[in-house]
Amino acid sequence: MINISKLWQKIFLGVGIFAATTAVYSGSEASAPAHYDTAMIDLLGELHDYARKQNPNFQSLANGGSSLFLEMDGNTSENVAKMLKSVDGQLVESVYYGFNMKDGSKTPSSETLLFQQTLDAAKAGGLPVFVLDYVKNAKQAENVTQKSIARGYIPLATPYRGLDHIPSYPITCANENNITRLADAKNYMIVLNPDKFPSIENYLSSLQDTNYDMLIIDLYAGEHQLTREEVQKLQYKKNGARRLVIAYMSVGEAEIYRYYWQSDWKDNPPSWLDEPNEDWQDNYRVKYWRPEWKHLLYGNPNAYLDKILSAGFDGAFLDVVDVYQYYQDKE
């Protein structure tokens, strides 16, 4: 993930604004929700509806939490119906390879079967399904491609867990079609960390010089927030056809390298900030149902989703949706 450390980006809210925002939230609003799964679906729906009011064609792609498409672990049929309306596509990592952060290691068959069950439910509900697997070689990548296409999934296999390179494997189902919705995409690529590229200019030109139907990238390249002009250039494949450019946004974790992070939160965390992620120590789980967190996500010019919209992205890649399971498990 990208490390953004510039001081002015971290303190834009200011003590006064954040304190004033926090002060109005109290009582029942600050308490835990009755159902963590419902609260996550509600958040996704709020983000989806808010973005669509600004851009009717804006696309929301969820990462993780695919079990929300099934009536399981207390999830209700009402929740399933709401979930299908709250996102425009679903992505899951390590369906076939890379489970539990073990790149190139085959995902246990029981986990693969569960992933397939949930993804098939999303697909049956009319949503496009994307899978991201972490492989070690071209043979594993081809295996992922074949299995995914056979089930109607859109695959990406990469040997780069850091998502900091463009994979060298052939593009799946390359085409010259214009892509304006997630449902149109036949292939995609994710690069969230441009640190391995020689420069920002090289990073952007390398992305532009591809024929992927969809690019999932970060709003930032190092300390530089991408401009509307830069995003517009990326919205066209090398072959000239239109494609989607989707911006990363975590909905379940706060990241210490983001502009909203306050320097004293590690020692004096706000009440909505939870424990750090064991696998990504710079990420802290959040009580995503809390208004203070939502204020950082959307609804004002300095909120993350609003910045994505202002930069002209076609959609948002909503990460860490499955954080609701962390809270369910704690209870």
C-alpha positions in Angstrom: 0.0 0.0 0.0 1.1 3.6 -0.6 2.9 5.4 2.2 1.8 9.1 2.2 3.6 11.0 4.9 3.4 14.7 3.9 2.4 16.6 7.0 -0.1 19.0 5.5 -2.0 16.1 4.1 -2.3 14.5 7.5 -3.6 17.6 9.3 -6.1 19.1 6.8 -9.1 18.6 9.1 -7.5 20.6 11.9 -8.1 20.2 15.6 -11.1 22.5 15.6 -13.0 21.0 12.7 -12.5 17.4 13.9 -13.3 18.3 17.5 -16.5 20.1 16.4 -17.5 17.1 14.3 -16.9 14.6 17.1 -18.8 16.7 19.6 -22.2 16.3 17.9 -22.1 12.5 17.9 -23.1 11.0 21.1 -25.6 8.6 22.8 -27.1 5.8 20.7 -25.2 6.9 17.6 -21.9 5.9 19.2 -23.1 2.5 20.4 -22.5 -0.8 18.5 -25.1 -1.7 15.9 -27.5 -4.5 16.5 -26.2 -6.4 13.5 -22.7 -5.7 12.1 -23.5 -7.2 8.7 -26.5 -4.9 8.3 -24.4 -1.9 9.3 -21.8 -2.6 6.7 -24.4 -3.0 4.0 -26.0 0.2 5.1 -22.6 2.0 4.8 -22.0 0.6 1.3 -25.5 1.7 0.3 -24.9 5.2 1.6 -21.6 5.5 -0.3 -23.3 4.2 -3.5 -26.2 6.5 -3.3 -24.1 9.5 -2.4 -21.7 8.9 -5.3 -24.5 8.3 -7.8 -26.0 11.7 -6.9 -22.8 13.3 -8.0 -22.1 11.0 -11.0 -25.0 8.8 -12.1 -22.5 6.4 -13.8 -20.3 6.0 -10.8 -19.4 2.3 -10.1 -18.9 0.7 -6.6 -16.7 -2.4 -6.5 -16.6 -4.2 -3.1 -13.6 -6.2 -2.0 -14.3 -8.9 0.5 -17.5 -9.6 2.4 -18.9 -11.8 -0.4 -20.8 -13.9 2.2 -23.2 -10.9 2.5 -24.8 -12.3 -0.7 -25.8 -15.4 1.2 -28.2 -16.1 4.0 -25.6 -17.4 6.4 -24.1 -16.5 9.8 -27.3 -14.6 10.7 -27.3 -12.6 7.4 -30.9 -12.1 6.3 -32.7 -12.3 3.0 -33.4 -8.5 3.4 -29.7 -7.9 3.8 -28.9 -9.9 0.6 -31.4 -7.9 -1.4 -29.9 -4.6 0.0 -26.4 -5.8 -0.8 -27.2 -6.4 -4.4 -28.4 -2.8 -4.7 -25.5 -1.3 -2.7 -22.6 -2.3 -5.0 -22.1 -2.7 -8.7 -19.6 -5.5 -8.6 -17.8 -7.9 -6.2 -14.1 -8.9 -5.9 -12.6 -11.5 -3.7 -8.9 -12.2 -3.2 -7.2 -15.7 -3.1 -10.0 -17.7 -4.4 -7.5 -20.2 -5.9 -4.0 -19.1 -4.7 -2.5 -17.0 -2.0 -4.8 -17.8 0.9 -3.6 -16.5 4.4 -0.9 -14.3 2.7 0.9 -17.4 1.3 1.6 -16.4 -2.3 1.6 -19.3 -4.7 0.1 -21.7 -2.1 -3.1 -23.3 -3.3 -6.2 -22.1 -1.4 -7.8 -25.0 0.7 -10.6 -26.6 -1.3 -13.1 -25.9 1.4 -12.3 -22.2 1.3 -12.4 -22.1 -2.5 -15.8 -23.8 -2.5 -17.2 -21.3 0.0 -15.8 -18.4 -2.1 -17.4 -19.9 -5.2 -20.7 -20.3 -3.4 -20.8 -16.6 -2.4 -19.5 -15.3 -5.7 -22.1 -17.4 -7.6 -24.8 -15.8 -5.5 -23.5 -12.4 -6.4 -23.4 -13.3 -10.1 -26.9 -14.8 -9.9 -28.0 -11.5 -8.5 -26.8 -9.7 -11.7 -23.4 -8.5 -10.5 -20.1 -8.9 -12.3 -17.6 -10.9 -10.2 -13.8 -10.3 -10.1 -11.1 -12.5 -8.5 -7.6 -11.6 -7.6 -5.1 -14.5 -6.9 -1.5 -14.3 -5.8 0.6 -16.8 -7.8 4.2 -17.7 -8.2 4.4 -18.5 -11.9 2.7 -18.4 -15.3 1.3 -22.0 -14.9 -0.6 -21.0 -11.8 -1.8 -17.8 -13.5 -3.2 -19.9 -16.4 -4.9 -22.2 -14.0 -6.6 -19.2 -12.3 -7.7 -17.9 -15.7 -9.2 -21.2 -16.9 -11.1 -21.9 -13.6 -12.4 -18.3 -13.4 -13.6 -18.0 -16.9 -15.3 -21.4 -16.6 -17.4 -20.0 -13.8 -18.0 -16.6 -15.3 -15.5 -14.7 -13.1 -13.1 -12.0 -14.4 -9.6 -13.0 -13.2 -6.4 -11.4 -12.4 -3.3 -13.4 -11.3 -0.3 -11.6 -10.0 3.0 -12.5 -8.5 3.2 -9.2 -6.7 1.5 -9.2 -3.3 2.4 -5.5 -2.9 0.4 -4.7 -6.1 3.3 -2.6 -7.1 4.0 -3.9 -10.7 2.0 -4.5 -13.8 1.9 -8.3 -14.2 3.7 -9.7 -17.3 1.1 -12.4 -18.0 -1.1 -12.0 -21.1 -4.3 -9.9 -20.7 -7.4 -12.2 -20.3 -10.0 -11.7 -23.1 -8.3 -8.6 -24.5 -10.7 -6.5 -26.6 -11.2 -3.2 -28.3 -14.6 -2.5 -26.8 -15.5 0.7 -24.9 -16.0 -0.1 -21.2 -18.3 2.2 -19.2 -19.6 -0.2 -16.5 -18.1 -2.9 -14.4 -20.4 -5.4 -16.1 -18.7 -4.6 -19.5 -15.2 -5.5 -18.3 -13.5 -8.7 -19.5 -10.2 -8.1 -17.7 -8.6 -5.7 -15.2 -5.4 -4.8 -13.4 -4.5 -3.4 -10.0 -1.5 -1.3 -9.1 -1.9 0.4 -5.8 1.7 1.2 -5.0 3.8 3.1 -7.6 7.0 3.2 -5.5 8.7 0.6 -7.7 8.3 2.8 -10.8 11.2 5.2 -11.6 8.9 8.3 -11.4 5.2 9.3 -11.3 5.4 10.1 -15.0 6.7 6.6 -15.8 4.0 5.1 -13.5 1.2 7.0 -15.3 2.6 6.4 -18.8 3.0 2.7 -18.0 -0.6 2.4 -17.0 -1.7 4.4 -20.1 0.3 2.1 -22.3 -1.9 -1.0 -21.6 -5.2 -2.4 -22.9 -6.8 -3.5 -19.7 -10.6 -2.8 -19.5 -10.3 -1.5 -16.0 -7.5 0.0 -13.9 -7.8 -0.1 -10.1 -5.3 2.4 -8.7 -4.8 4.7 -5.8 -6.0 8.3 -5.6 -2.4 9.2 -4.8 1.0 8.5 -6.3 3.3 9.0 -3.4 2.4 12.4 -2.1 0.8 13.5 -5.3 -2.9 13.4 -5.6 -3.9 12.5 -9.2 -5.5 15.3 -11.1 -8.6 15.1 -13.2 -6.5 15.6 -16.3 -4.2 12.6 -15.4 -7.2 10.4 -14.7 -8.8 11.3 -18.0 -5.7 10.2 -19.9 -5.8 6.9 -18.1 -9.4 6.4 -19.1 -8.4 5.3 -22.6 -6.7 2.1 -23.5 -3.6 2.0 -25.7 -5.9 0.9 -28.5 -8.0 4.1 -28.0 -11.1 2.5 -26.5 -12.7 3.8 -23.3 -12.0 2.0 -20.0 -12.8 2.4 -16.3 -10.4 3.9 -13.8 -11.4 3.0 -10.3 -9.9 4.5 -7.1 -9.0 2.5 -4.0 -10.8 3.4 -0.7 -10.8 1.5 2.5 -14.1 1.5 4.3 -13.1 -0.8 7.1 -9.7 0.4 8.2 -8.0 3.8 8.8 -4.5 4.0 7.3 -1.8 6.0 9.0 -0.3 7.2 5.7 -3.5 8.9 4.6 -4.1 12.7 4.8 -6.8 12.3 7.4 -4.6 10.6 10.0 -3.9 12.7 13.1 -0.4 12.4 14.6 -1.7 11.7 18.2 -4.1 8.9 17.3 -1.6 6.1 18.0 -1.2 7.2 21.6 -4.6 8.9 22.1 -6.9 7.1 19.6 -10.5 8.4 19.0 -13.2 6.1 20.3 -14.1 4.9 16.8 -10.6 3.7 16.1 -9.9 0.0 16.9 -6.9 -2.4 16.9 -4.3 -2.5 14.2 -4.5 -5.2 11.5 -2.1 -8.0 12.3 -1.0 -8.3 8.6 -0.8 -4.6 7.8 0.5 -2.8 10.9 -0.1 0.6 9.4 -3.8 -0.1 9.1 -6.3 0.2 12.1 -9.7 -1.3 12.1 -12.5 1.2 12.5 -16.0 1.1 14.0 -17.3 1.8 10.5 -20.9 2.5 11.7 -19.8 5.6 13.6 -20.6 9.0 12.1 -17.1 10.3 12.8 -15.6 7.7 10.4 -18.4 8.3 7.8 -17.5 12.0 7.9 -14.0 11.1 6.8 -15.4 8.9 4.0 -18.0 11.1 2.4 -20.2 14.1 2.5 -17.8 17.0 2.5 -15.1 18.4 0.2 -12.3 16.9 2.2 -13.8 13.4 2.5 -12.1 10.6 0.7 -15.0 9.7 -1.7 -15.5 13.3 -2.5 -11.9 13.6 -3.5 -12.2 10.6 -5.7 -15.3 12.1 -7.4 -13.6 15.5 -7.9 -10.6 13.8 -9.6 -13.0 12.3 -12.2 -12.6 8.6 -11.3 -15.2 6.2 -12.7 -15.7 4.4 -9.4 -14.4 3.3 -6.1 -12.8 0.1 -5.0 -14.2 -0.4 -1.5 -11.7 -2.4 0.5 -11.9 -4.2 3.8 -15.7 -4.8 3.6 -15.2 -8.0 5.6 -14.2 -6.1 8.7 -17.8 -6.7 9.9 -16.7 -10.3 10.5 -14.0 -9.2 12.9 -16.7 -7.5 15.1 -19.1 -10.5 14.8 -16.3 -12.8 15.9 -15.4 -10.7 18.9 -18.9 -11.2 20.2 
